[in-house]
Amino acid sequence: MFTWVRKIAVTLAILLVFTGVTTAAVTVFKLSGDQSFLAEWLPIWMRAAFVIAPLGFLILAGINRVIDLLFGDPSPAWRKVIQSASMPLLMGGLMAGVATVQLHGWGAGFWGFWASAMIAALPMAILVGLLMTYLIKPRSDRVMSA
């Protein structure tokens, strides 16, 4: 029983930190003068954490299939490089979309707002992607296999 609780806690913590940091970066850059950070960020974070992030697991599985189709069975090192390059682009784009809809809606200028949000979030998403691929995921895999 305890191991399942620990596994869920580790997964949830990773998910909340990744989505929290990425959406906070987007929100800070996209706020207008009359908007409160916490009031705008919290709904964005919750949508990203409980809707978009679970899609990340499916996206990662899809990326692994594409890697296998394009490269056969690459070494674990190459797989990590490809994953750490593609996940920030895909997940950062999705989270930038969530933030853009929350802050500006689907109206005119959506793609411009989305692009600037994506550019604002990309450095943080790349950093988080590298940390996830090379530091956090190996440790969480050890916890999950225990």
PyRosetta script that sets phi, psi and omega in degrees:
from pyrosetta import init, pose_from_sequence

init()
pose = pose_from_sequence("MFTWVRKIAVTLAILLVFTGVTTAAVTVFKLSGDQSFLAEWLPIWMRAAFVIAPLGFLILAGINRVIDLLFGDPSPAWRKVIQSASMPLLMGGLMAGVATVQLHGWGAGFWGFWASAMIAALPMAILVGLLMTYLIKPRSDRVMSA")
pose.set_psi(1, -47.2)
pose.set_omega(1, -177.6)
pose.set_phi(2, -62.5)
pose.set_psi(2, -37.9)
pose.set_omega(2, -178.9)
pose.set_phi(3, -64.1)
pose.set_psi(3, -36.5)
pose.set_omega(3, 177.6)
pose.set_phi(4, -66.7)
pose.set_psi(4, -40.2)
pose.set_omega(4, 177.9)
pose.set_phi(5, -63.1)
pose.set_psi(5, -43.1)
pose.set_omega(5, 179.0)
pose.set_phi(6, -63.6)
pose.set_psi(6, -42.3)
pose.set_omega(6, 179.2)
pose.set_phi(7, -63.5)
pose.set_psi(7, -43.6)
pose.set_omega(7, 179.1)
pose.set_phi(8, -65.2)
pose.set_psi(8, -41.6)
pose.set_omega(8, -179.7)
pose.set_phi(9, -63.3)
pose.set_psi(9, -42.4)
pose.set_omega(9, 179.3)
pose.set_phi(10, -64.2)
pose.set_psi(10, -47.7)
pose.set_omega(10, 179.8)
pose.set_phi(11, -61.7)
pose.set_psi(11, -45.2)
pose.set_omega(11, -179.6)
pose.set_phi(12, -64.1)
pose.set_psi(12, -41.0)
pose.set_omega(12, 178.9)
pose.set_phi(13, -62.4)
pose.set_psi(13, -44.9)
pose.set_omega(13, 178.8)
pose.set_phi(14, -61.5)
pose.set_psi(14, -46.3)
pose.set_omega(14, -179.1)
pose.set_phi(15, -60.8)
pose.set_psi(15, -45.7)
pose.set_omega(15, -177.8)
pose.set_phi(16, -68.1)
pose.set_psi(16, -39.1)
pose.set_omega(16, 179.1)
pose.set_phi(17, -67.0)
pose.set_psi(17, -48.5)
pose.set_omega(17, -179.1)
pose.set_phi(18, -59.3)
pose.set_psi(18, -50.5)
pose.set_omega(18, -178.4)
pose.set_phi(19, -68.4)
pose.set_psi(19, -36.4)
pose.set_omega(19, 180.0)
pose.set_phi(20, -64.1)
pose.set_psi(20, -46.9)
pose.set_omega(20, -178.8)
pose.set_phi(21, -66.0)
pose.set_psi(21, -45.7)
pose.set_omega(21, -177.8)
pose.set_phi(22, -65.7)
pose.set_psi(22, -47.0)
pose.set_omega(22, -179.2)
pose.set_phi(23, -70.1)
pose.set_psi(23, -29.9)
pose.set_omega(23, 176.2)
pose.set_phi(24, -65.0)
pose.set_psi(24, -42.0)
pose.set_omega(24, 178.4)
pose.set_phi(25, -61.7)
pose.set_psi(25, -44.6)
pose.set_omega(25, 179.2)
pose.set_phi(26, -64.1)
pose.set_psi(26, -44.6)
pose.set_omega(26, -176.0)
pose.set_phi(27, -64.2)
pose.set_psi(27, -43.4)
pose.set_omega(27, 180.0)
pose.set_phi(28, -58.5)
pose.set_psi(28, -43.4)
pose.set_omega(28, -176.9)
pose.set_phi(29, -75.6)
pose.set_psi(29, -22.2)
pose.set_omega(29, -173.6)
pose.set_phi(30, -104.9)
pose.set_psi(30, -0.8)
pose.set_omega(30, -179.9)
pose.set_phi(31, -71.2)
pose.set_psi(31, 141.9)
pose.set_omega(31, 170.1)
pose.set_phi(32, -93.0)
pose.set_psi(32, 171.5)
pose.set_omega(32, -173.1)
pose.set_phi(33, -59.0)
pose.set_psi(33, -30.2)
pose.set_omega(33, -175.6)
pose.set_phi(34, -95.4)
pose.set_psi(34, 5.0)
pose.set_omega(34, -178.0)
pose.set_phi(35, -98.7)
pose.set_psi(35, 138.4)
pose.set_omega(35, 176.8)
pose.set_phi(36, -85.9)
pose.set_psi(36, 133.0)
pose.set_omega(36, -178.4)
pose.set_phi(37, -57.4)
pose.set_psi(37, -53.6)
pose.set_omega(37, -174.7)
pose.set_phi(38, -63.5)
pose.set_psi(38, -40.7)
pose.set_omega(38, -179.4)
pose.set_phi(39, -65.6)
pose.set_psi(39, -33.0)
pose.set_omega(39, 179.5)
pose.set_phi(40, -85.8)
pose.set_psi(40, -39.2)
pose.set_omega(40, -174.4)
pose.set_phi(41, -72.5)
pose.set_psi(41, -40.9)
pose.set_omega(41, -174.2)
pose.set_phi(42, -57.6)
pose.set_psi(42, -48.0)
pose.set_omega(42, 177.4)
pose.set_phi(43, -65.2)
pose.set_psi(43, -34.6)
pose.set_omega(43, 178.1)
pose.set_phi(44, -64.3)
pose.set_psi(44, -45.1)
pose.set_omega(44, -179.1)
pose.set_phi(45, -62.8)
pose.set_psi(45, -42.9)
pose.set_omega(45, -179.0)
pose.set_phi(46, -65.0)
pose.set_psi(46, -42.0)
pose.set_omega(46, 176.7)
pose.set_phi(47, -63.2)
pose.set_psi(47, -43.9)
pose.set_omega(47, -179.8)
pose.set_phi(48, -64.8)
pose.set_psi(48, -41.7)
pose.set_omega(48, -175.9)
pose.set_phi(49, -70.9)
pose.set_psi(49, -38.2)
pose.set_omega(49, -171.6)
pose.set_phi(50, -107.9)
pose.set_psi(50, -4.2)
pose.set_omega(50, 176.4)
pose.set_phi(51, -120.7)
pose.set_psi(51, -56.0)
pose.set_omega(51, -174.4)
pose.set_phi(52, -75.1)
pose.set_psi(52, -45.2)
pose.set_omega(52, -176.8)
pose.set_phi(53, -60.3)
pose.set_psi(53, -41.6)
pose.set_omega(53, 174.7)
pose.set_phi(54, -59.0)
pose.set_psi(54, -30.1)
pose.set_omega(54, 173.9)
pose.set_phi(55, -64.7)
pose.set_psi(55, -26.1)
pose.set_omega(55, 178.7)
pose.set_phi(56, -59.8)
pose.set_psi(56, -36.3)
pose.set_omega(56, 177.1)
pose.set_phi(57, -64.7)
pose.set_psi(57, -39.4)
pose.set_omega(57, 176.4)
pose.set_phi(58, -68.5)
pose.set_psi(58, -39.7)
pose.set_omega(58, 178.6)
pose.set_phi(59, -63.5)
pose.set_psi(59, -42.5)
pose.set_omega(59, 178.3)
pose.set_phi(60, -61.4)
pose.set_psi(60, -41.6)
pose.set_omega(60, 176.7)
pose.set_phi(61, -62.5)
pose.set_psi(61, -40.4)
pose.set_omega(61, 177.3)
pose.set_phi(62, -64.7)
pose.set_psi(62, -41.2)
pose.set_omega(62, 177.7)
pose.set_phi(63, -61.5)
pose.set_psi(63, -42.3)
pose.set_omega(63, 178.7)
pose.set_phi(64, -63.3)
pose.set_psi(64, -37.4)
pose.set_omega(64, 176.7)
pose.set_phi(65, -65.9)
pose.set_psi(65, -43.4)
pose.set_omega(65, 178.5)
pose.set_phi(66, -63.1)
pose.set_psi(66, -41.9)
pose.set_omega(66, 177.2)
pose.set_phi(67, -58.7)
pose.set_psi(67, -45.2)
pose.set_omega(67, 179.5)
pose.set_phi(68, -64.0)
pose.set_psi(68, -39.3)
pose.set_omega(68, 179.7)
pose.set_phi(69, -68.3)
pose.set_psi(69, -41.9)
pose.set_omega(69, -175.8)
pose.set_phi(70, -80.8)
pose.set_psi(70, -35.7)
pose.set_omega(70, -171.3)
pose.set_phi(71, -118.3)
pose.set_psi(71, 7.6)
pose.set_omega(71, -176.9)
pose.set_phi(72, 73.4)
pose.set_psi(72, -117.1)
pose.set_omega(72, 177.6)
pose.set_phi(73, -124.9)
pose.set_psi(73, 83.7)
pose.set_omega(73, -176.5)
pose.set_phi(74, -69.1)
pose.set_psi(74, 164.5)
pose.set_omega(74, 178.0)
pose.set_phi(75, -63.2)
pose.set_psi(75, 156.2)
pose.set_omega(75, 178.1)
pose.set_phi(76, -56.5)
pose.set_psi(76, -33.8)
pose.set_omega(76, 179.4)
pose.set_phi(77, -65.3)
pose.set_psi(77, -45.2)
pose.set_omega(77, 178.6)
pose.set_phi(78, -66.4)
pose.set_psi(78, -38.1)
pose.set_omega(78, 178.0)
pose.set_phi(79, -59.5)
pose.set_psi(79, -43.9)
pose.set_omega(79, 179.4)
pose.set_phi(80, -64.8)
pose.set_psi(80, -39.7)
pose.set_omega(80, 178.6)
pose.set_phi(81, -62.1)
pose.set_psi(81, -46.2)
pose.set_omega(81, -179.3)
pose.set_phi(82, -65.8)
pose.set_psi(82, -42.6)
pose.set_omega(82, 178.5)
pose.set_phi(83, -63.3)
pose.set_psi(83, -45.1)
pose.set_omega(83, -176.8)
pose.set_phi(84, -71.2)
pose.set_psi(84, -17.4)
pose.set_omega(84, 175.0)
pose.set_phi(85, -87.8)
pose.set_psi(85, -36.1)
pose.set_omega(85, -174.2)
pose.set_phi(86, -88.6)
pose.set_psi(86, -35.1)
pose.set_omega(86, -178.2)
pose.set_phi(87, -61.1)
pose.set_psi(87, -44.9)
pose.set_omega(87, 178.7)
pose.set_phi(88, -61.1)
pose.set_psi(88, -36.2)
pose.set_omega(88, 178.8)
pose.set_phi(89, -65.3)
pose.set_psi(89, -48.0)
pose.set_omega(89, -177.4)
pose.set_phi(90, -70.9)
pose.set_psi(90, -50.6)
pose.set_omega(90, -177.8)
pose.set_phi(91, -70.8)
pose.set_psi(91, -38.3)
pose.set_omega(91, 176.2)
pose.set_phi(92, -62.2)
pose.set_psi(92, -38.9)
pose.set_omega(92, 177.2)
pose.set_phi(93, -64.5)
pose.set_psi(93, -41.9)
pose.set_omega(93, 177.8)
pose.set_phi(94, -64.9)
pose.set_psi(94, -44.6)
pose.set_omega(94, -179.1)
pose.set_phi(95, -69.9)
pose.set_psi(95, -34.0)
pose.set_omega(95, 174.3)
pose.set_phi(96, -64.0)
pose.set_psi(96, -35.9)
pose.set_omega(96, 176.5)
pose.set_phi(97, -65.1)
pose.set_psi(97, -42.7)
pose.set_omega(97, 177.9)
pose.set_phi(98, -61.0)
pose.set_psi(98, -46.7)
pose.set_omega(98, -179.5)
pose.set_phi(99, -64.5)
pose.set_psi(99, -40.2)
pose.set_omega(99, -179.7)
pose.set_phi(100, -64.2)
pose.set_psi(100, -44.0)
pose.set_omega(100, 178.1)
pose.set_phi(101, -62.7)
pose.set_psi(101, -43.5)
pose.set_omega(101, -178.9)
pose.set_phi(102, -63.6)
pose.set_psi(102, -43.7)
pose.set_omega(102, -173.6)
pose.set_phi(103, -86.6)
pose.set_psi(103, -31.4)
pose.set_omega(103, -172.2)
pose.set_phi(104, -129.7)
pose.set_psi(104, -10.5)
pose.set_omega(104, -179.4)
pose.set_phi(105, 79.2)
pose.set_psi(105, -175.8)
pose.set_omega(105, -177.4)
pose.set_phi(106, -89.8)
pose.set_psi(106, 1.8)
pose.set_omega(106, -171.5)
pose.set_phi(107, -68.2)
pose.set_psi(107, -162.1)
pose.set_omega(107, -179.6)
pose.set_phi(108, -58.8)
pose.set_psi(108, 140.3)
pose.set_omega(108, 179.3)
pose.set_phi(109, 86.3)
pose.set_psi(109, 4.4)
pose.set_omega(109, -178.6)
pose.set_phi(110, -54.1)
pose.set_psi(110, -48.6)
pose.set_omega(110, -174.9)
pose.set_phi(111, -66.7)
pose.set_psi(111, -34.0)
pose.set_omega(111, 176.2)
pose.set_phi(112, -66.7)
pose.set_psi(112, -45.3)
pose.set_omega(112, 176.6)
pose.set_phi(113, -62.8)
pose.set_psi(113, -42.3)
pose.set_omega(113, 180.0)
pose.set_phi(114, -61.4)
pose.set_psi(114, -45.9)
pose.set_omega(114, -178.3)
pose.set_phi(115, -61.6)
pose.set_psi(115, -43.0)
pose.set_omega(115, -179.8)
pose.set_phi(116, -69.6)
pose.set_psi(116, -34.1)
pose.set_omega(116, 176.3)
pose.set_phi(117, -67.0)
pose.set_psi(117, -40.2)
pose.set_omega(117, 179.7)
pose.set_phi(118, -63.7)
pose.set_psi(118, -44.3)
pose.set_omega(118, 179.3)
pose.set_phi(119, -64.5)
pose.set_psi(119, -39.1)
pose.set_omega(119, 178.8)
pose.set_phi(120, -65.5)
pose.set_psi(120, -38.6)
pose.set_omega(120, -176.1)
pose.set_phi(121, -84.5)
pose.set_psi(121, -19.2)
pose.set_omega(121, -172.1)
pose.set_phi(122, -58.4)
pose.set_psi(122, -46.5)
pose.set_omega(122, 179.0)
pose.set_phi(123, -59.3)
pose.set_psi(123, -42.3)
pose.set_omega(123, 179.2)
pose.set_phi(124, -67.6)
pose.set_psi(124, -40.0)
pose.set_omega(124, 179.6)
pose.set_phi(125, -64.6)
pose.set_psi(125, -38.9)
pose.set_omega(125, 178.2)
pose.set_phi(126, -65.6)
pose.set_psi(126, -44.6)
pose.set_omega(126, 178.2)
pose.set_phi(127, -60.0)
pose.set_psi(127, -46.8)
pose.set_omega(127, 179.4)
pose.set_phi(128, -64.8)
pose.set_psi(128, -40.3)
pose.set_omega(128, 178.2)
pose.set_phi(129, -60.8)
pose.set_psi(129, -42.5)
pose.set_omega(129, 177.8)
pose.set_phi(130, -66.2)
pose.set_psi(130, -44.6)
pose.set_omega(130, 177.8)
pose.set_phi(131, -61.1)
pose.set_psi(131, -42.1)
pose.set_omega(131, -180.0)
pose.set_phi(132, -63.8)
pose.set_psi(132, -46.4)
pose.set_omega(132, -174.9)
pose.set_phi(133, -69.0)
pose.set_psi(133, -43.5)
pose.set_omega(133, -171.3)
pose.set_phi(134, -100.4)
pose.set_psi(134, -18.5)
pose.set_omega(134, -176.1)
pose.set_phi(135, -119.8)
pose.set_psi(135, -54.1)
pose.set_omega(135, -171.6)
pose.set_phi(136, -78.5)
pose.set_psi(136, -47.3)
pose.set_omega(136, -177.0)
pose.set_phi(137, -61.0)
pose.set_psi(137, -44.0)
pose.set_omega(137, 177.2)
pose.set_phi(138, -59.8)
pose.set_psi(138, -38.6)
pose.set_omega(138, 178.4)
pose.set_phi(139, -69.2)
pose.set_psi(139, -42.0)
pose.set_omega(139, 179.4)
pose.set_phi(140, -67.7)
pose.set_psi(140, -32.3)
pose.set_omega(140, 175.9)
pose.set_phi(141, -63.8)
pose.set_psi(141, -38.1)
pose.set_omega(141, 177.3)
pose.set_phi(142, -65.1)
pose.set_psi(142, -40.7)
pose.set_omega(142, 178.4)
pose.set_phi(143, -64.8)
pose.set_psi(143, -43.7)
pose.set_omega(143, -177.7)
pose.set_phi(144, -67.1)
pose.set_psi(144, -32.3)
pose.set_omega(144, -178.5)
pose.set_phi(145, -82.7)
pose.set_psi(145, -12.4)
pose.set_omega(145, -179.3)
pose.set_phi(146, -72.7)
pose.dump_pdb("model.pdb")
